[in-house]
Amino acid sequence: MKIEHIRVRHAIDYSPHHHAYINPYNGCPMDCPFCYWLDDPEWEGRLQVRDNIVEMLRQELVQWDAKERIYVGSICDPFCDEEIHAGLTRQCLELLKEHKMPVLLTTSATNRVIRDYLSLLIEMREQLTIVVELARPPFMKAMKSGEHHPGIENANLLHQNGIRTWTTYAPIIPGVSDLEGVLNVLDEEIPVYVEELLCKEGTTQAERVKKWVKQDYPEAYVTVREMIETQDYTDYNGLMKKYERNERILHFPFRI
């Protein structure tokens, strides 16, 4: 992973849906084969550290509507390993805390940063929602082997400390995902957002998914390949039918 230090002209970006985002970093070291950013040729193999983002955010918040929600982490995990050294997310959160702004932060929560920052997150709990992504391949595989899932453990920790905590377990892939296993160990009050595997044949994403499944879950390869080729989500729809009365299971977009 190549680490690049850059300076930005502004801290707050907007999504196509006009959501205001802060990304202290750009990039991700997780290499998830189903990542929506894989078609960006500059996405893989690097992590950009936005050295001056705190300075820019401080300037932009002077005239910002304090009622407008800020999303932290759309093209990065704001609690990535580099945060341990750079601390940019913490500084941004401290500014948002000062301005009492509503915040939704998305993270895989798989390293120590969540626990290091727990006191700050508790102080922000009236304005903060944390979304923990649980479908990172190494941890899904470890969980199937009976090992612990740090994202689930940290999601439970956040919830136990009164922080509004949601999770995502997406995409759901037949023969790979274990939604029931997640529900069994995740605190029963934490919702789980799910989604089918939305990738089309011929994309970088589709090729990576097929290669990954063939290597790590060969018994599921034919099913996943055919699902991608035909866009037939019978397996997913059947699973959702099974859980249709379970109020914990939600579908994107987030219900803010």
C-alpha positions in Angstrom: 0.0 0.0 0.0 1.5 3.3 -1.1 0.9 6.2 1.3 0.6 9.7 -0.3 0.3 13.0 1.6 -1.7 15.6 -0.2 -3.4 19.0 0.4 -7.0 19.6 -0.4 -8.8 22.8 -1.4 -11.9 22.1 0.7 -12.9 19.6 3.3 -16.6 19.0 2.6 -17.6 17.2 -0.6 -21.1 16.3 -1.9 -22.4 13.0 -3.0 -24.7 12.7 -6.1 -27.6 12.7 -3.6 -26.3 16.0 -2.1 -25.1 14.5 1.1 -22.2 16.4 2.7 -19.2 14.2 3.2 -15.8 14.5 4.9 -13.1 12.0 3.9 -9.9 12.5 5.9 -8.3 9.9 3.6 -8.9 8.6 0.1 -8.5 4.9 -0.5 -8.8 1.6 1.4 -6.3 -1.2 2.0 -9.0 -3.9 2.4 -9.2 -4.9 -1.3 -12.8 -6.1 -1.0 -13.6 -7.8 -4.4 -17.1 -6.4 -4.5 -16.0 -2.8 -3.8 -18.0 -0.2 -5.8 -14.8 1.8 -6.3 -12.8 -0.9 -8.2 -13.6 0.7 -11.6 -11.6 3.8 -10.5 -8.1 3.0 -11.8 -6.6 5.2 -9.1 -8.4 3.4 -6.2 -6.2 0.4 -5.5 -2.8 0.2 -4.0 -2.7 3.6 -2.4 -4.0 5.7 0.5 -4.1 9.4 0.3 -3.7 11.3 3.6 -5.3 14.7 3.4 -2.9 16.6 5.6 -4.7 20.0 5.7 -8.3 18.7 6.0 -8.7 19.8 9.6 -7.6 23.3 8.7 -10.0 23.5 5.8 -12.9 22.0 7.8 -12.4 24.6 10.6 -12.8 27.4 7.9 -15.8 25.9 6.3 -17.7 25.3 9.5 -17.7 29.0 10.3 -20.7 29.6 8.0 -22.1 26.0 7.9 -25.7 25.2 8.9 -25.2 23.3 12.2 -28.4 21.3 11.5 -27.1 19.7 8.3 -25.8 16.2 8.8 -22.2 15.5 7.9 -21.3 12.0 6.7 -17.7 10.9 7.6 -16.2 8.3 5.3 -17.5 7.7 1.8 -14.2 6.9 -0.1 -12.3 5.8 3.0 -12.6 4.1 6.3 -12.0 7.1 8.6 -10.8 4.7 11.3 -8.2 3.0 9.0 -4.8 2.0 10.3 -3.3 5.3 9.2 -5.6 7.1 11.6 -3.5 5.7 14.4 -0.6 7.8 13.1 -2.2 10.8 11.5 -5.2 11.4 13.8 -7.1 13.4 11.2 -10.5 11.8 11.8 -10.3 12.5 15.5 -9.5 16.2 14.9 -12.4 16.5 12.5 -14.7 14.8 15.0 -13.6 17.2 17.7 -14.5 20.1 15.5 -17.9 18.6 14.6 -18.5 18.0 18.4 -17.7 21.7 19.1 -20.3 22.8 16.5 -22.9 20.2 17.8 -23.5 18.9 14.2 -25.3 15.6 13.5 -22.7 13.1 12.3 -23.0 9.7 10.5 -19.7 7.8 10.4 -19.0 4.6 8.5 -16.2 2.3 9.4 -15.1 -1.4 9.4 -14.2 -0.9 13.0 -11.6 -3.7 12.8 -8.6 -2.1 14.5 -7.9 -0.5 17.9 -9.0 3.1 16.9 -12.6 2.6 18.0 -11.5 1.7 21.5 -8.8 4.4 21.6 -11.5 7.0 20.7 -14.3 5.6 22.8 -14.3 8.4 25.3 -14.7 11.0 22.5 -17.4 9.0 20.8 -19.3 8.7 24.1 -19.1 12.5 24.5 -20.6 12.8 21.0 -23.3 10.2 21.4 -26.2 12.7 21.3 -25.2 13.8 17.8 -23.5 10.6 16.4 -24.5 7.5 14.5 -21.8 5.0 13.7 -22.3 2.5 10.9 -20.1 -0.6 11.2 -19.4 -2.6 8.0 -19.4 -6.3 8.7 -18.8 -7.9 5.3 -15.1 -7.5 5.0 -13.9 -10.8 3.4 -11.1 -11.8 5.9 -13.4 -11.4 8.9 -16.4 -13.1 7.3 -14.1 -16.1 6.5 -12.6 -16.1 10.0 -16.1 -16.0 11.5 -17.2 -19.0 9.5 -14.2 -20.8 11.0 -15.4 -20.0 14.5 -13.0 -17.1 15.1 -14.0 -13.7 16.5 -15.1 -10.8 14.3 -13.6 -7.5 15.6 -16.2 -5.4 13.8 -19.0 -7.2 15.6 -17.3 -6.9 18.9 -16.7 -3.2 18.4 -20.3 -2.6 17.3 -21.5 -4.3 20.5 -19.1 -2.2 22.5 -20.4 1.1 20.9 -24.0 0.1 21.5 -23.3 -0.9 25.1 -21.9 2.6 25.7 -25.0 4.3 24.5 -23.8 5.2 21.0 -26.3 4.9 18.2 -24.9 2.0 16.2 -26.0 0.5 12.9 -24.3 -2.2 10.9 -24.2 -3.2 7.2 -23.8 -6.8 6.0 -23.6 -6.3 2.3 -23.5 -7.6 -0.3 -25.3 -10.8 0.6 -23.6 -13.6 -1.5 -25.0 -17.1 -1.5 -22.7 -19.7 -0.1 -20.4 -17.0 1.3 -22.4 -14.7 3.6 -23.7 -15.9 7.0 -26.4 -13.5 8.0 -27.8 -15.9 10.7 -24.3 -16.2 12.2 -24.0 -12.4 12.4 -27.4 -12.0 14.0 -26.5 -14.6 16.6 -23.5 -12.6 17.9 -24.5 -9.0 17.2 -26.5 -7.3 20.0 -30.1 -7.9 19.2 -30.9 -4.1 19.3 -28.5 -3.3 16.5 -30.0 -3.1 13.0 -28.4 -4.7 10.0 -28.7 -3.2 6.6 -28.4 -5.6 3.7 -28.3 -5.6 -0.1 -27.9 -8.0 -2.9 -24.7 -8.3 -5.0 -25.1 -5.4 -7.4 -22.5 -6.0 -10.1 -22.8 -6.8 -13.8 -20.9 -9.2 -16.0 -17.8 -7.6 -17.6 -17.0 -5.2 -14.8 -13.8 -5.3 -12.7 -16.0 -5.9 -9.7 -17.7 -9.0 -11.3 -14.3 -10.5 -12.3 -12.8 -10.0 -8.8 -15.9 -11.5 -7.1 -15.8 -14.6 -9.3 -12.0 -15.0 -8.8 -12.4 -14.6 -5.0 -15.3 -17.0 -4.6 -13.6 -19.6 -6.8 -10.5 -19.5 -4.6 -12.1 -19.2 -1.1 -15.6 -20.7 -1.6 -15.3 -23.1 -4.5 -18.6 -24.8 -3.5 -20.4 -21.5 -4.2 -18.7 -20.6 -7.4 -21.2 -21.8 -9.9 -24.1 -20.3 -8.1 -22.4 -16.9 -7.8 -21.2 -16.9 -11.4 -24.7 -17.7 -12.7 -26.1 -15.0 -10.4 -23.8 -12.4 -11.9 -24.4 -13.5 -15.5 -28.2 -13.7 -15.2 -28.8 -11.0 -12.5 -31.1 -13.6 -10.9 -31.4 -12.9 -7.2 -33.7 -15.8 -6.3 -31.4 -16.9 -3.4 -31.3 -13.4 -2.0 -35.0 -12.9 -2.3 -35.6 -16.2 -0.5 -33.4 -15.2 2.3 -35.2 -11.9 2.7 -38.5 -13.8 2.7 -37.2 -15.8 5.6 -36.4 -12.6 7.6 -39.4 -10.5 6.4 -40.8 -10.3 10.0 -37.4 -9.5 11.5 -37.4 -5.7 12.2 -33.6 -5.7 12.6 -33.1 -6.4 8.9 -33.3 -3.2 6.8 -32.5 -2.3 3.2 -30.5 0.6 1.8 -30.7 3.5 1.8 -30.2 4.3 5.5 -33.3 5.5 7.4 -32.0 8.7 9.0 
